[in-house]
């Protein structure tokens, strides 16, 4: 086992789930069952013309996980962006986001971060997704798998000296945590990532707890009408970042719900989504991740 494997394995807790091996070996096609029916009139579809796009396998501490990768078909190495999935996994919307980044010259890669715990694509009930899969995913496992994804990207046409991360919903929280974990990131953008909640053995801290250690510029994008993330929590995070002198910005879109970038769901708000996307790209460029 080489040094990288040893480092990754040291980050991964020994749990029932890591010991039993992987239950998800490849990505599924289409959208997750829990988000059906898809809002076909607003869904954005990005083609793969001029791109190298599709499923890849990433070596992690205790095996391998599937991921979706998209990048320009020629040139490179490319600035690299980690795309952290929504609670619904690496389904078609997340894959499309990777292709959007690739059209702009990025290597974008979205690892399946629930691979050991289960495949949520066929689950129709959000409580089943949370109870059977998401609640079983240790934060340390996520950080370890993202570290492994960076290592994979570096060996596969990614310029990881220009490394960014962005995530949505569940992935928004993990974006904050990974920015606190990996100081080598140039920039991070968290879309409506939860900031509070009960801690436990698998989720021992929340993003505000790690502000003092944060060395990465972070942009947070939130909806003022998000029923799951109180504006008070967002304002508290903004105040903590400012008090600690961190390079960070938080934008709150008034009267905007959770999931406003999810163009396949009724929560989609085109104006806020387009503004957030523009701000994200500018944040990446401003901080050396483009």
C-alpha positions, 0 to 999 in steps of 0.5 A: 500500500503506497503513502496515499492509500495509507493516508486515505485509509487513516481518514476512513472509520472502520464501520459496519458499512466500510467492512462489508464492501461496496453495494454500488459499483456503477452509476444509474442513468436518468433522474432519481426516482424520488424527484419524478416527475421531472419538470421537462419544460425547465430542465437544462440538457447539455450535450457532450459534443466536444467533450470526453464525458462518462463514468470512471472508477476512482480508487479510494481507501478501501476499494473503488467508487464510480464517478461521472467525469466531463472535460474538453476532448482536447487540450489540458491539463484542465482546472479541476472542480469537484461536484458534490451531489445532492441528497439524490446522488449522482443522477442526471442533473449532477452529470449535466452540471459536470458537462456545463463545467466541461464546456467552460474548460474544466475537468469536472468530476462527481464521485458517488459518495454513498457508494458503500451505503447504497443506491438511492436512485430507486428510492421514491421516499425522501425519508427512506433515502435519509434513514437507510443511506444518507444518515449512514455516511460518515463525514470522514469518509466523504473527505477521504473520498474527495481527497482520492478524487483529487488524486485521480484528477491529478493523474487524469488531465486535471490541473489540481493547482487550480482546484475548486469544489462546489456542492448542492443541498447535502453536497453544499454542507459537504462543500463547507466541510471539505473547504475546512478540510483541504487548504489546497483548494483555491475556491469553494461554492456551497449551494444551500448547504445546511449549516446546523443540526444535531451532531453525532459520531458520523457527523461530529461537527457543523460548518460553523464549528470549523470557521477558525480553521478555514483557509479557503475562500468560500461563497455561500448561496442561499434562499431566503424562503428555504424552509429547511435552512433558517435565514438566522443560521445563514446570518450567523455563519456570515457573522462568524466568517466576518469576525474570524476575518475569513475571505468569504461571501454569502448571498441570500436570494429573497423569497427563494426556496431550497433547491433553486438551482435544480432546473428539473424540480418545481423549486427551480428559480431561473433568475437566482440560479443564473445569478448564482452560476455567474457568481460561482464562475467569477469566484473561481476565476477571482481566486485562481481556480480557472 
